[in-house]
Amino acid sequence: MSNPDSFIDEVTEEVRRDKLYALLKRYGWIGIVAVLALVGGAAWHEYSQSQKRVQAQALGDEVLGALDAETPEARVAQLSAIDAPTPQTRAVVAMLLAADAAQDGAPDTAAQALESVTVDGELPEIYREIATWKAMTLQDSPLSLEDRRAGLEGLAVPGKPLRLLAEEQLALLDIEAGSTDAALERLRRILEDSEITAGLRQRASQLIVALGGTPNDE
């Protein structure tokens, strides 16, 4: 290659470098911002996850501390003071509170705690259904038999996860209302259901025998 050609190549290369530097000066900040955003986003995600872990641990410590109290009354008082940060954790605390309130002979308090879960539209449906089932099966419930029956019938719909447990409780309401034949019929239907669990099968069979009937699987 002649010297003029070499000189032209060098000049061309310098021009390319100058253009590249000019582009970097003009638009390089975009790349820097993008990198900072990625790094900052990762750092924020890690910080956020760390904060969630800290909150969960603090909530767990509060709940365990409340459950360690010596009496149901003290446990109810401490659980009532917990400020749970999410709908799900509020629901769990409320159901724990309801259990201790019922044990303490305060069904009204238990019912109120469970109702707070059943009406919380931010919760997944399964939380509300569990709370409803618990409310309908409270010992010494302040609800009438008709109200309890209506609540359980809403859970005994095909496709509902608590359907068979609700049917079992409806059989107990039939007994409470003096409708032994209706209870026996319902219990036998439970035994015929393909989704029945071993525990429920045993309970239903024992209840049928206690009512003077014969399980239809014998």
PyMOL commands that set and color helices and strands:
alter all, ss='L'
color gray80, all
select helices_A, chain A and resi 3-67+72-80+87-103+107-118+125-136+145-155+163-176+180-192+198-210
alter helices_A, ss='H'
color red, helices_A
deselect
rebuild
show_as cartoon
